Amino acid sequence: MIAEQTLTEHYFRVRLHSEAICRGLETEDYVVQPVVDVSPPKWHLGHTTWFWETFVLVPNAPGYRIFHEDFSYVFNSYYETVGKRVLRTDRGNLSRPTVAGVYAYRAYVDEQMSRFLDTADLSPDLHALILLGLNHEQQHQELLITDIKYILGHNPLLPAIEMPFQEHQPQNDGSPVHIREGVYTVGFQSVNEKSDGAFYFDNEVGAHKVYLNDTTLAGQLVTNGEYRAFIEADGYRNFRYWLSDGWAWVNAHTIQAPLYWHQVDGAWWNYTFDGLKPIDPDAPVCHVSQYEADAYARWKGQRLPTEFEWEVAASIVDPALNWGARWEWTNSAYLPYPGFLTAEGAVGEYNGKFMSGQMVLRGASVATPDGHSRPTYRNFFQPDKRWQYTGIRLVTGA
């Protein structure tokens, strides 16, 4: 188990990174909410602070005084256990509290957390809750990045902003990974839990056996150049490649290319944090929905991997699956593992109640914080979502 001082350092490293992501924003950028899926950056900074106040300080720090009586209502996300909250659609209406007020809230809670972590005798359960809070904030850091990109990418000026990572670089060389027919164990396994500081979400546990056929996964993700060929082959206008829901989605929203792609004088450009740039044909395609990923695979006469094929391939040492640039869509529905149990209280609302109508993504992306990825990690979104750094890996055999 991580020593308390090390845990304190970990806490502040995570907290400071959230603020570093926002360093290039103007005050007006903090409040914008163009669509329901995108939360204003100010809200993310407040919500992640509310988590520490509500779940750690209030029940465990003697004499703790909340920063503001209205902030639980403002910054609660979806926790029914905790009480009423501002509707998600109304987060962009929150001109108050101000940006300065939210940063004051963060400073206050950070000071209280520092005192608490330096003096408290943490039980195993409380230690585990703090690790959950750190991973929760790291999840919001990736959401912060992608929400900021959506906000600026839908600003008519398409402004540039500095971010602490490189968005679109060519891939490293990767060889196809072959999985031999057989029975494999998937899920976070108990042998890993013995290591100090090991973390996993509840949707990863319940290691179990699965049978897989002979399968080969591509060693590289689909590139912009390869995906452009799908567009030029009228892939978005041929219903034969699309699932029924996907075809309805394409037509209802007049989808013609990945999110942030713009055709200018016959050439394809895409919005990046460096502004509008010509697409790099060698970079992995990004910001595609599961519908688009599936349609592209069908156009190629191939398919997407299951989440278990992906996990096993990522665990093969030689050759290792080349992953981490994009969250990779699978064709697996987000469902509980055998023996999944919902925890008591608000923590039980974290993952389990979303196990309907969503698809699993595996891996990580260029926007994923360091230390926040592992082969068993199960990300999940509805199949039409594409504002995350999502990409495509194909099954090339069997």
N, C-alpha and C positions, 0 to 999 in steps of 0.2 A: 504494500500500500504506500502511496506517495506520502512523504513526510509533509507536515503542515506548512513549513516554510517553502518547500518546493511547490506545494499546492497554491500558496499565495502568489508565488512568481508566475505560475501557470495562469492563474486567474487574471493578473494584470497584463500578461502578454496577450491573452485573448481579448480582453476589454480594450486595450489600446489599438489592436488591429481593426476593430469595428470603427473606431474614430478615424484611423488612417485611411480607410476606404473612402470616407466622406470628405477628405481634406480638400479636394478640388472643387467641391460644390459651392455654388452661391446660395445665399439664404433662401431665395425663391425656389431653388431646386428641391429643397427639403420637404415641401408641402404638396407637391404635385401627385395626383393619382389618376393616370389616364384611363385605366381599366380596372375592373374589380380585382384581378389577380395581382396587380402591382400595388404595393403599399408605399406610402411616402417614406423616404429615408428617415425623417424625423420619427415616424411611428416605430420603425425597427429599433432605433436607438432607445426609445422609451420602453418598448415592449421587453427587450432583453434585460433592461434594468429592473422593470417590474417583476420579472421572474425571480431575481435575487431577493428583492424586497419581500415578495409575497410568500415564496416557498422556503426561503432560508432564514432571513432576518426576523420577520414577524413572529414565526412560531418558535424560534430557537435563540434569539439574542435578547436576554433580559433587559427590559427597559427601553427597547427600541421604539422610536417614534416615527411613524410613516411621514414621508416627505410632503405629500399632499393628499387630502382625502378623496379627490376626484380622479386620481391617476389610475386607480385600479379599474374604474369604469372606462377610462380612455384607452388603456394599454393592454387590457385582457384581450386575448385573441379569440380562442374558441373553447375555453375551459368553463363548461357549464357548472362544475363543482364550485368555482370561485365566485360566481355571481354574474350580474348584468354587465353588459359591455356595449361599446359603440359598434354599430353594424359595420361589417367590413367595407361595404360600399360607401360608407360615410367618412372613412379615415382621411380622405382628401379635403374634407370640410373643416378639419381641425386647425384653424389658424391659431388657436390657443389650445394647449400651452405653446409658447413661442419656442423657437429653436434654442435660444439662450436658456430658456427655462428647462428644456430637456437636458441640455448639457449640465446645468446646475443639478438636476436630478441624478444624473450619472455620477457626478463628483461626490454628491452626498452619500449615495449608496456605496460607491467604491471605498470611501473613507470608513463607513460602517463595516463593510465586508473585511477590510484590512484588519480592523480591530478584532472582529469576530474570529477570523482565521488564525490570528496570532495568539489568541487566548483560549479559544474553545477546545474542549476535549472531544474530538469528533468521533461519533459512533460509526461503525461500518455503514449503516444505512444513510447517515448524513453525509459521509464521505462520498458514497455512491450518488447521492442527490446532487452534490456539488459538481461531480464529474458529468452528470447529465446536464446540468446548467451550462457548463463550459461547451459541451458538444451542441447544445441547443443554440448557444450564441454563435458558434461556428456555422451552423446551418443558416442562421440569419445573415451571416456575413456573405455567404454566396447569394442569398436572396437580395441583399442590399446591392450587390454588384449588378445582378441581372435586372433588378427593378430600376436602378439608376440608368442602365443602358436603355431600357424601354422608355423611360421618361425623356432622355436626351435624344434617343433615336426616333422619337415621334415629335420632337421639337423641329419646326420647319427649318431652323438654321443648322441642324445636325452638328451641334458643337462637339469639339474634342475635349477630353478630360484625361488627366493622368491617373492610371491605375497601377497597382503594385504587381502586375503580371503581364505576360505577353499573350495576346488573344489568339493570333492566327500564325502559327509557325508550321513549316513542313514537318511531317512525321519522321520519327526515327525508323530505320529499317526494321521490319518485322516479318518473321516467317509464319506460314500457316501452322496452326496448332491442332494436332489430331488427337481425338479422344477415342480410346479403344472401347469397344462394347464391354459393358460390365456394370457392376453395382458400385456406387460411390456414396460417400458420406458428405452431405452438404449442411450448411448452417454453422454458426459459431460454436466451436467445439470446446469442451471443458478443459482440454489440455492447455489451451491458450489462456484460460482464465487464471492460471497460477502466476502469470507474469505480473509484476508490479504495475499498477496503473492501467491494466487492460480495461478497455471500455467496449461495450456493445449495446445496441438498442434492443428492446424486447422483441422486436420483429425478426431479429437475427438468430435468436436462440431456439432450441428444439432441434438440435442436430439429428438428422434422420437419413435413411438410405433411399437412394433413387437409382433406377435402372436407366442407363443411357445406351443408345445405339452407337455404332461407329459414326463419328461426326468430325468434321474438320471446320474450324473457324478461321476466317481470314486473319492474317497477321497484321493487317492495317485497316484503318477506317476508310470508308468511302470519302473521296476527295471532292472538292468543289468542281474540279474539271470533270470528274466522272458523273457527278450529279447534274451538271449543266447539260451533259449529253441526254439525260432523261428528259429535261425540260425541252430541249431542241427536238426530241423525238415525239413531242406532243403528249408526254406522259401525264400532264395535268388535264388533258382533254380526252383521255381514253378510259372509259369506265371499267374496262376489263382488268385493269391493274389495281382497282380500289375495292376495299371492303365497302359494304353498303353505307355504313355510318360515315366512312371517310369520303366517299363520293358525295354524299349529302353535304358534308362540311365544306369540301372544295367548292361546290356550287353555291352554297349559301353565303360564303365569305369571299368568293371570287379569288381563290388562292391560285397563284401562278408561279410561285418560287418560294424559297425559304424566307423566313422573317428577316428583315433588314436588307434584302436584295432589291436593287433598283436597276432597271434597264435605262441606260442613257445613251442615246444615239446608236442603238443597236448593240451596245456592250453592257456587260453585267458589272455592277458595282455593289458594294455592301457597306452599311454603316458599321464603323468600329469606334473604339474609344479614341482613335486618332483622327476621326472624322470619316467622310465618305471616301472609300478607296476602291480601286479595281479589285475584283476577287482574285485571290491567290489560287491558281488551279491546283496546286500541290498541297494546300492546307486541308485538313479534314472538314467536310461540310458541317455546318452548325445551324442551330436554331430551326430544326425540323421537328414536326410532330411524329407521333408513332404511326399515324395514318400515312404520312409521307414516307417514312422509313419502310413500312410494310409494302407500299405501292412500288417503291424503287426496287425492293428485293424481288417482287413478283415480275417486274419488268426485266430484271436480270435472269429470271428463271431460277431464283434462289429463295432464301428465307432468312428471317431473323433468328438468332439463337434463343433457346429458352433460358431463363435465369440460371437454371442448374447447369446447363451446358457451359454458360459463360463462367460460372464460379469454378467449375472443375478445370476449364481451360486456363483460367487465371492462376490456378494453384499448381499447374504443371511447371516444374522448374526449368526444363530445357526441352523445347524453346519456350520461354515465358511469353504469355500474351502481352502484347504491347498496348498498355491501357493507361488512361489518366488524362487524355486531352479533351475528351467529351464524355458526358454521361451517355451511355449506350442503351438504346431502346431494345428490349426483349419482346418476345411474343407471349410472355407470362403475365397472367392477371395477378394483381397484388392480393394474396390470400394468406391466412395464418398458417404457420407451420404446425405440425402435430403437437398437441399438448400446449398450445399457446394459451396463456392466462392473462387476463386483464388485471393490472395492479389496482389496488384500492386507491381511492381518492383521485385528485387531479392528474397525477402522473399516469394513471390508467387511460387517460384521454389522449395520450401523446401519439400513438400509432394505430392502435387497434380499431378505433371507430372509423378509420378511413379505408378499411378493407372491403371496398365495394366500388366498382366502376373505374378502377385505376389500373395502370400497367406499371410493371417493374422496370427500372433502369439500373444498370450496374456500372461499376467503375468509379470514376471521378471526372472532374473537368479542370481546365486551367484556372477556374475561379474557386476551386475547392481549397479551403485552408490546409496548410501543412498539418499532417497528423490526423486528418479527418477522412481518411479513406482506407479501405481494406477489402479483400475479395468477398467477404460475406455481407457487406453493406447493401441494404435494399432501399434504394430511392424509389419514389413512386409519384406519378402524376396521371391526370386524365389524358387519354390518347390524343386530344387535340392541342395540348399545351406545347409551346415551342419557344417561350422566352428564356428558358434555361439553356445552358450550353450543351445541347443534345446533338448526338450524331448517330452514325449507322455503322455497324459491323455485320457482315454477312456470314452465313453458314455456306461454305463453298462445296461441301461434299456431304452426302447422305442427309 
